[in-house]
Amino acid sequence: MAVHGLPCAAMFLSDFDYVLPGELIARYPTAERRASRLLVVGDRVDDRRFADLPRLLKADDLLVFNNTRVIRARLHGRKESGGRVEIMIERLLPGNKVLAMIRSSKTPRAESSISLAGNCTAKVQGREGEMFTLHFSCSVAEYLEKHGEIPLPPYLNRAEESADGERYQTVYAEHAGAVAAPTAGLHFDERMLAETHGLGVRHAFVTLHVGAGTFLPLREDDIQANRLHAEHVQVGADVCAAIRETRAAGGRVIAVGTTSVRALEAASASGELKPFDGDTEIFITPGYQFRTIDAMLTNFHLPRSSLLMLVAAFAGHERILAAYRHAVRQQYRFFSYGDAMLLQPEPA
């Protein structure tokens, strides 16, 4: 079910725009995961390093991570006519089927076949909006591992390199299924996880498999007229218990990334946090009432994107745009391989 915020007045894509010099797009990660910068946004903005994070936490806080694992979701093939095709896997389905986006000069016909490397074919079985259902003649999971490419975001404007296989993946990635990394988690290394845990900060893990729809632009100018593609979420009973215990101890629930936020809020859609295993199209915009989180770690997001709307809903529309302008002036690095923010909620 789609869930929107309820802003007091209509808001438009132009309300979530900002000017970003191209040289501030981080096309490569930092030498070390923790070497990025951290912009702390609360009553004021504070320029820090991500390595400072343990000093900004306290015992009884809870960090909630998304443990999805990025699959090698980009494939190349040829249609029966010989034309080239790029396939971006959206979701793995039972029976060696996938839901995928297809880029080609002409839309592939139903029941046509796409030839892939390694003597495998993918038959077009149907269409769901912008996505196609494909049936593979081989084991999809094994094929992707051998022949697929890491689906780097298009704004990196470069091909996959060997280091991306490790760096475009969190160190705690476990459940395969995402086609984009939960990028706020890329800043954590094993030492940072141990340091925070040693302070008495608890860790909990949800799963949200980020879909290819995350790269698609919003098409409707009135933000409430847009919908997001469904993504699969799992929030276990252990996470719900950890959040209840954190609240009882006076700690804060800190979501690591917008995907963790969306997972927790999807599991709270009834008004009460409950275990959840299913799809969500939750679309959080200014006016939304957050139910589960007290702070958020996130990266910087694209102009006019649903994720920028989510962080604006949490931290305040004017405050988040002011923080972005500050980050541009201070030459922070933006997007997936860029720097991080620690956001406090907008005052009531």
N, C-alpha and C positions, 0 to 999 in steps of 0.2 A: 504494500500500500504506500502510495506517495504521501509524504508528510511535508508540508511547507510551513514556513514562519507566517506570521500574520502582522506585517508591518502596518503602521498607522496610515501611511499613504503609499500610493503606488511607487515602486522603485524600478529602475531601468538599468540595462547593461551599462550605460554611460555613467551610472552612479558608482560603478566598480572598476573604473578605468584609472590608470596612472601611467606616467611616462617612464620607460625603462631603457636606458642606453644598452645597446646590444652587447657591449663588452662586459656588462655585469652578469650576463648569463653564464653560470658555471658549467663549462663543457667537460670538465674533468673533476674528479674528486680531489680533496686535499691529500697530502702525503699520508697523514694519519687520520683516522675517523674522528677523533676527538679534537683535531686541530682547527675545526671550523669556529666561526664567531657565534655569539649568542646575543640576540637583542631581547632584553627583558622589558616587557610592556605592561605597566601598571598605572599608578598615578603619574608616573613619568617614564621616560625611556632611559634605559641604562645599557651602555655598550659593554658586553662581557665576552668571555671566551667559553666555548662549550665545556672545556675542562673545569670551569667554575661551578658546573651544575650541582655537584654534591654539597657545596656550601649554600645553595639556595633551597635545599630540601631539609626535611627534619624527620626524626624518628616518627613512625606511625603513618607517614605519607605512603601512598600506594601509586606506583607507576603501572599503567595498563598499556601493554604492547600488543601490536598485531603481528602474529607469528606466521603469516602467509609466506609462501615461498614463490618467487618468480619463476615461471616456466620459460623455456626457450620457444617463445610463441610466434616468432616471425618466420614464415616459409616462403620459398619462391618456386614457381612451377610454370607449366605451359598448358594452355587450353588445347582442345582438339584441333583448333584452327592454327595452332602454333604461336598464338599471341601470349605474351608474358603476363604472369599473374603474381601478385603479392598477397599472401594470406596472413592475416593477424588473428590468431586464436583468441576468442573471447572467453570461452568456457569449455572444459572437457565434459562430455556427456557419456552415459553408458554405451557399451557396444561399439567402441572405437568411432564414436561420432563426436563432432565439435560444433560449437556455434562460433562463427568467425566473420570478420570483415574481409572483403575481397576488393583489391584494387586492380583494375584492368581497363583496357581501352573500351571494351564493351561489357555489359553485364552478362555473366555466364548464364546459360540456359539451364532450366531444371533438367535433371537426369544427365547432364553433360559431365564429362570427367576431366580432371586436372591431373596432368602427369607431374610427379615429383621425383626428386633424386632418389637413388637407392631402390628403384623398381617398385615404387608405391604410388597409388593413385587415390585421389579424393573425389568422390562423386557428389555433385550438387543435388541435395534432396529437397530443399525447400528454402523459403525466405521468411524472416521475421523482421520487418522494418528494414533497417540498414544492415542486418546480419543475415548470414546464410547458414543453413545446416549442411554439414559435409560428413560423408561416411568414408572412412579410410579403409583401404584394403590391407593395412598392416596395423600393428600395435601403435596407437597414437603416442602413448607415453614414451615408449622406447624410441620411436621415430624422432620425436621432438628433441630428446636428449642427444641423439646422434647428429641430426641434420638441422635442427632449429637454431635461430639466432636470438640472442637476448634482445627484447623489444625496447631499445632505448627510446626515450621520448623524442618526437620529431624536432623539438627546438634545440636539441644538442647538435643537430646538423652534421652528424658524422656517423661512420660505420662502427659497429661493435669492435672493441679491441680486447685482447686477452684478459686485461685486468678487470674489465667490466663484469666478467663472470663471477668474480668474488665481491667487487665493490658495489655492484648494483643489487645487493642482497644483504639483508640484515644478518648479524652474527647469530641471531636466535631463530632464523627462518626454519620452519618445520614442515608445514602442510602445503604441498605444491598446488598451485591453482591460479596465482596472480599473473597478470601480464604487465603490471607496473609495480614498482617497489613502494612500500609504505615508507616514504623517504625520510620522515623525521627520525626513524629508527636507525638510519644509516650512520648517524653520529656516534652511536654506542659501540664501544669495543668491549671485550671480555673484562678488561680491567675496570672500566666504568660501571659495568653491571656489578662487579664485585665490590667496588667502592660504595655504591649506593646501598647495596644490600648490607654491607658492614655497618652502615649508619643506622640500621633499623628500618630502612625504607623497604617496603614489600613490593613484590613484582607479581603481576597477573597477566595472563595472555588470552586474548580473543583472536578470532580468525575472521578476516574479511578479504575475500579474493578480489583484488582490484581488477576491474574489467577494462577492455579496450575503449569503452565509452568515455573513460576519464580523459582521453585525448581529443574528444569531439567538442567543438565549440557549442555554446548555447545559441540557439537560433532565434528565439523570440525576444524582442526588445523588452517587453514587460516580463520581469523575471518570474512572476508567478505563473506564466503561461508555459514554462519549460518543464520538462520531465527528465529524470535521469534514468540511465539503464540499470536494470536490476543487477545486484551483486549478492553473492552468497555469504552469509554471516553465521558464525557459531559463537555463542556466549554460553559458557558452561556454568553449572551450579557453583563450582569452586570460585569463579569470578564474582558471582552475586554475593557469595558468603564473604569474600575478601572485602568487597565494598561496604557491606553492612558492618563488618568488624572495624574497618577504617573509620567510618562515621562514628561508631561508638567510642573509639579511642581518641577522637578529636583530630584525626589526620585528614589530609586532603587527597582526593582522587584526581590524579594527574594523567590525562590521556596523552600518550605518545603518538601524535599524528592524527590527522583528520579522519583517517579510516577507523582508528580506535574509537574516536568520538561517535562516528556514524554507527558503529557496531553497538556501542553501549546505549545510544539513544534509540536505536531500532528495538533493542531488547527491553526498553522502558516505555514503548509506545502505549501500553495500556495504562500508564501512570505509575506503574510499579515495576522495578527491575526484576526480570524473571529470566531463567534460562531460555535461550532462543537458538533455533537451528532452521534457517530458511532464507528466502530472498528478501532484500529490502531495496526500495527506491527512495528512501528518505532523502529529502532535499531541504536542507536547513538554511533559512534566510533570516535577515533581521526581523525581530519580533518573536522568534522561536524561544520557548521557555525550556532551557536545559534542565534535565532531571538528574544527571548522574555525575557530572564532573565539576571540579573546583578550579582547575588550571589546565593548560594545554601546551604541549611542546609541538611545534610545527615548523615546516620550512616556509619560504616565501612562495606565493602562488601566482599564477598567470593573471593578467588583467582580464576582467569580464568573466571569470571562471566561477563555477559553483563552489569551489573550495575557498576562494576569496570571500564569497558571500557567507560561508559557514564561519570563518574566523571573524568576520565583521559582526555576525550575529552574536558571537560570544564576547568579543572584546569591545564592541562598539564601532559603528560605521565610521564616524569621523576620527576616532582614536586610531583605528587600524590604518586608515589612509594616511594619517599624519605619521604613523610609525613607518609606513612604506616610504614616504617621502624622505624621512630621516635616514632610512637604510640606503636609499639611492645617493643621498648627499655624502654619506659615510662610506660609500662604495662596498657595501655588503655584496656577497655573491648570491645569486638568485636561482631558484627552482631546484630540481631533483638533487643535483650534486652541490647545492649551495649551502648557505649558512642557515642557522636555526633561530626561532623565536620562542620565548617562554611567555605565554599570555595569561594575564589575570582577567577575570570577568569584568564586564562593564558594571560600574556601581548601579545598584537598583535606583 
